[in-house]
């Protein structure tokens, strides 16, 4: 079944939030994206897309050269779907914003995404709030942030990273020079974790002016 509206010469934004697209519909969209050279924003919020649908979309991202924003929040791609998207990020050179809010992604999925961040040169916004990456997942992402030079916003709210995860992120912040927004709302961070983050900001403030604009939201 062809997705004919993706051939429209002026369509740059496609908003399909809260539908029943599923994995099969995601495959149709992915097939269309392979040949589309205009669409820049695709919103698939809450569409019952699992890891199979994520794989189809990820395969399309390997070749697509125009899409800059992909919203897959409130689906069910899990760690396997996150891995497929991470593989795509290793090759994609246009996507700047990826929203994976509430997708049952755990530490393994976070590790795959972290591996992608080590090599990706275009992604600036990654939203992983309401997942289950916990402290181990935060550690993987923090390790990637040590070398990443493009990500400006990372949202890990509602992920229960606790003080240990906060410490890993704090260590990364001492060296990272590009992140300007780190969101950690309701992540079970206590006074110890907050102290690590505060110390990191003080140290980094002396090294990089850009971090004066950083916003960290904790409990």
C-alpha positions in Angstrom: 0.0 0.0 0.0 1.7 3.2 -1.1 1.7 6.3 1.2 0.8 8.7 -1.6 0.6 11.9 0.5 4.4 11.6 1.1 4.9 12.4 -2.5 3.3 15.9 -2.1 6.0 18.4 -3.1 5.2 20.8 -0.2 4.7 18.4 2.7 7.4 19.0 5.3 5.6 18.1 8.5 3.5 14.9 9.1 1.6 14.7 12.4 0.0 11.3 13.0 -0.1 11.3 16.8 -2.6 9.0 18.6 -3.6 6.7 15.8 -3.4 2.9 15.3 -0.5 2.8 12.8 1.2 -0.1 14.4 4.2 -2.0 12.9 2.5 -2.5 9.5 1.7 1.1 9.1 5.2 2.0 10.2 6.5 -0.2 7.4 4.5 1.7 4.8 5.7 5.0 6.1 9.3 3.8 6.1 9.0 2.6 2.5 7.8 6.1 1.6 10.6 7.8 3.6 13.2 6.0 1.5 12.3 8.1 -1.5 11.1 11.2 0.2 13.3 14.3 -0.1 11.1 16.9 1.5 9.7 15.8 4.9 11.5 17.2 7.9 9.3 16.3 10.8 7.4 13.0 11.5 5.3 12.7 14.7 4.2 9.1 15.5 3.3 9.7 19.2 1.2 6.9 20.6 0.7 4.6 17.6 1.2 1.1 19.0 4.6 0.8 17.2 6.8 -1.9 18.5 10.4 -2.9 17.8 9.4 -4.3 14.4 8.0 -0.9 13.3 11.0 0.8 14.8 13.3 -1.4 12.7 11.5 -0.4 9.5 11.8 3.3 10.4 15.4 2.9 11.3 16.2 1.2 8.0 14.6 4.2 6.2 16.7 6.6 8.3 19.9 5.0 7.0 19.2 6.6 3.6 16.8 9.5 4.3 18.6 12.9 4.0 15.9 15.4 5.0 14.1 14.2 8.2 15.4 16.3 11.2 12.7 15.4 13.9 11.3 12.0 14.7 8.8 11.6 17.6 8.2 8.0 18.6 7.1 8.8 22.2 4.5 6.6 24.0 5.0 3.6 21.8 6.6 0.2 22.8 9.9 -0.1 20.9 11.8 -1.4 23.9 15.5 -2.2 23.9 15.4 -3.9 20.6 13.8 -1.0 18.9 16.2 1.4 20.5 19.1 -0.7 19.1 17.7 -0.5 15.6 17.4 3.3 15.9 20.9 3.5 17.4 22.3 1.6 14.4 20.6 4.1 12.1 22.1 7.0 14.1 25.5 5.6 13.3 24.9 6.5 9.6 22.2 9.2 9.5 23.5 12.7 9.1 20.4 14.8 9.3 18.3 13.9 12.3 18.7 16.5 15.0 15.8 15.5 17.4 14.8 12.1 18.6 11.9 11.7 21.1 11.7 8.2 22.7 9.6 9.2 25.7 7.8 6.2 27.4 9.0 3.3 25.3 10.0 0.7 27.9 13.7 1.3 27.2 16.0 -0.1 29.8 19.7 0.0 30.4 20.5 -2.2 27.4 18.7 0.1 25.0 20.4 3.1 26.6 23.8 1.4 26.0 23.0 1.1 22.3 21.9 4.7 22.1 25.1 5.7 24.0 27.2 3.8 21.4 25.5 5.8 18.7 26.2 9.1 20.4 29.9 8.4 20.4 29.9 8.6 16.6 26.8 10.7 15.6 27.6 14.3 14.7 24.1 15.7 14.2 21.7 14.8 17.0 21.2 17.7 19.4 18.1 16.6 21.3 17.5 13.2 22.9 14.4 12.7 25.0 14.3 9.5 27.1 12.0 10.5 29.9 9.6 7.9 31.4 11.7 4.9 30.5 13.6 2.5 32.8 17.3 3.1 32.1 18.2 3.5 35.8 21.7 4.1 37.0 23.4 1.6 34.6 21.7 3.2 31.6 22.7 6.6 32.9 26.3 5.4 33.2 26.3 4.3 29.5 25.0 7.7 28.4 27.4 9.6 30.7 30.3 7.7 29.2 29.2 8.7 25.7 28.9 12.4 26.8 32.5 12.4 27.6 33.3 12.6 23.9 30.0 13.7 22.2 30.3 17.2 20.9 26.8 17.9 19.4 24.1 16.9 21.9 22.7 20.0 23.6 19.6 18.6 25.4 19.2 15.3 27.2 16.0 14.4 29.1 16.3 11.6 31.6 13.4 12.6 33.8 11.4 9.8 35.5 14.1 7.2 35.0 15.1 6.4 38.6 18.8 6.9 37.9 19.3 7.7 41.7 22.5 9.1 43.2 24.8 6.7 41.4 23.5 7.6 38.0 23.7 11.3 38.9 27.3 10.8 39.8 28.1 9.3 36.5 26.4 12.2 34.7 28.3 14.7 36.9 31.6 13.1 35.9 30.6 13.5 32.3 29.6 17.2 32.8 33.1 18.0 33.9 34.4 17.3 30.4 31.4 17.9 28.1 31.4 21.4 26.5 28.1 21.3 24.5 25.3 20.1 26.7 23.1 23.0 27.8 20.0 21.2 29.1 19.9 18.2 31.4 16.5 17.2 32.7 16.3 14.9 35.7 12.9 15.4 37.2 11.7 12.8 39.6 14.7 10.5 39.1 15.1 9.5 42.8 18.2 11.7 43.1 18.9 12.7 46.7 21.2 15.2 48.3 24.3 13.1 47.5 23.6 13.0 43.7 22.6 16.7 43.8 26.0 17.5 45.4 27.8 15.7 42.6 25.9 17.6 40.0 26.5 20.9 41.7 30.3 20.2 42.0 30.4 19.3 38.3 28.7 22.5 37.3 31.1 24.6 39.4 34.1 23.0 37.9 32.8 23.1 34.3 31.8 26.8 34.7 35.5 27.6 34.9 36.2 25.6 31.8 33.3 26.3 29.5 31.2 29.4 29.3 28.3 27.5 27.6 27.5 25.6 30.7 26.4 28.7 32.5 23.1 28.2 30.7 22.7 24.6 31.8 19.4 23.8 33.5 19.3 20.8 35.8 15.9 19.9 37.3 16.0 17.4 40.1 13.4 16.3 42.6 
